[in-house]
């Protein structure tokens, strides 16, 4: 399953979060694959799309939860969304 993780760096955690990112490169835990990661320049916000099981995503969040505010949302692509809504609207 794919998940979009939105992060916000609380200002008091900015230096610690940036240092961890630069030191580690923010690797994925086992069972999680990064699809893409985007940073909003000049801000404390970003987005990370990953694919994997919920347990692996929870591990990823545990790795960063002390320095980032995280929100996880399962996401599906257009074809999957179209098939789902067609079941309801095109019986």
Secondary structure as GFF3:
##gff-version 3
##sequence-region A 1 91
A	DSSP	beta_strand	2	8	.	.	.	ID=ss1
A	DSSP	three_ten_helix	11	13	.	.	.	ID=ss2
A	DSSP	alpha_helix	14	24	.	.	.	ID=ss3
A	DSSP	beta_strand	32	39	.	.	.	ID=ss4
A	DSSP	beta_strand	45	52	.	.	.	ID=ss5
A	DSSP	alpha_helix	54	64	.	.	.	ID=ss6
A	DSSP	beta_strand	69	75	.	.	.	ID=ss7
A	DSSP	alpha_helix	78	89	.	.	.	ID=ss8
###
